[in-house]
Amino acid sequence: MEFKENEMMAGHTTFRIGGPAKLYAEVMTTAELVAALDRAESEKLPVYLLGGGSNVLFSDKGFPGMVIKNSICGLQVRDDGTVSVGAGVRLFDVVTACCSKGLSGIERLSGIPGTVGGAVRGNVGAFGTEMGSSVTSVKVFHRKTGEIKEFGQEDCQFGYRMSRFKREPDLIVLSIELLLAPGHEPSTLLSVSKEVWADRESKHPQDVFCAGSFFVNPIVHDQKLREEFSRDAGKVPKDDKLPAGWLIDQVGLRGKMIGHAKVSELHPNYILNTGGATAEEILTIVSIVKQRVRDELNIQLCEEVQFVGFGSEKSL
């Protein structure tokens, strides 16, 4: 394991934005993770755990502590539908491996960026599927006590884009156990996975510089807005929520630019770095989006993306 000084975070995030971390380390095992945390503690450095680099915006000034990239690997896919996977494995690789084995349950998560650890932490979801639904247990390292613990699904407290591990940052995900449905035709599952990927690509190219969906879909009770959405989309709102991208579009911000930061024209819930955007430009355009939606629709948007290195937790 190598500790790098003043490593630029722009090279480790899907936003391609971010200044230097005082120290940076990529860990491949639990032992390396513990060693990195021990060094951070001995030098009294704050720690940020990084997964695949999506869903995060680093400050232009960087992070005055240690960034630890969790690359703990390992993937076992069994015929009975049980899957063991390290937190640092890419979610895309897990989806593909399970589909190829004829295991159904996560094929519609194809194309969601990031690692399995991040997917569990944020309980990612798409097309009616959520990651937490297939999780049977999660093994974690508790930073404060030094203990390794295992939580069953109920103890993980999964909710909409939420889990216990997001609420309690001292719990670092090491590995995950999944239970999927065996006996399916691999070609059929791979076809579904490819269709989902194609659908994502049609709505927004997956090779752009962004963090993924920027805002969570808010609960909206305004009946007029709900009916307007139903007319536009040809479907009723799901779980009392309206898509954040649709709301942003309603206030006329599709395609809005501030410097090199842009509200996507294809999917307004994507905030893009069109090339050379700064974190401050992203924050400015996000602030405009939130204010317009709040003022014109009386809806408060909440970020799905984490802000790192801005001092106190950034709130716009």
Phi, psi and omega in degrees: 000133182247135173262123180254136178266140176053044178284127181288126183284343178302328181280357184238011180231154180287343175284336186059042180225142173138137178279196188280142167272142180303316174222147179222136178216141174254124184251138182251346182221167176297321180299318178294322177300313180298319180297319179294317179295323178297318179294318179300320180292319181294330180261007178054047180256137171294156184236138169236128179269123182251138175259245181276354176095002174268169177059031179213142174234116176271147177296153175297335179276353179089208184225121185278045181203208180253127171263124178248116176274121181275102179244030178299122190254191181113128180211119176235119180246116186254155183298333183279001177099356177275140183226129175247129185214139176287151185297335184270001180284139179296136179301321180302319181293323179292315179302313182296316181296319181290319177298318181295337180266359180079024181258122184257147176149330182234010183299333181277001174268006181301134176094348176288126184287164173103185184261169179295322178301315178293324180295322178287317181301316181265003183043061183296156180205160177192143173053042176082004180244135174239144183302317185299337182295334182260356182279131174257328177201155179227128177264132184228160171250127180269115185299322186284320185262342183077009182271151169258124182236159177233129181248134172285172185303315182298323180289343180286342176055052179289139174215189181296111181053038186210153174203171176301326185286337175279325179285329184240087186295347176287347178269108182261121183289128178257313182204165185224145171248131178243155171232115182245171182270116181278174171087013180266159179286118181305319182298325179292315180294320178294326177295317177298316179301317180292324178295319178296316178300315180297321178296318177298317182295324180291327179279327178195126177304136185275358182258013179278164179270103178202175183263002190096198179301128187276321183245148172284152178287121185277153170287128182231124180258352180298109186295325180297315178295319181297319178292323178295319177298317180299320178294317182291315188268343182072023178206159181275153178299147182260131175054037178066009181259152170242144180299131179301322180298322179294319179295319178297322178295324181296335180261014171076028184255006175301125179085359180300136180236142169230109186061239179256011176263141188214139168282122186303140176283335181272324183215096188298350175273004171258124173258123190256146163264104184282357179131105179086012178293146175261163176298324180295324176294320177297314181297323180296313182290326176295319179298319178297315180301311182296319181293317181295316180294321179292315184288320187268332184242355181059040179233132179264113176279143178239137183288141169270336182280141176271142175256127185232132176091013181260017184088236176292160181307124185290131176223122184260000000 
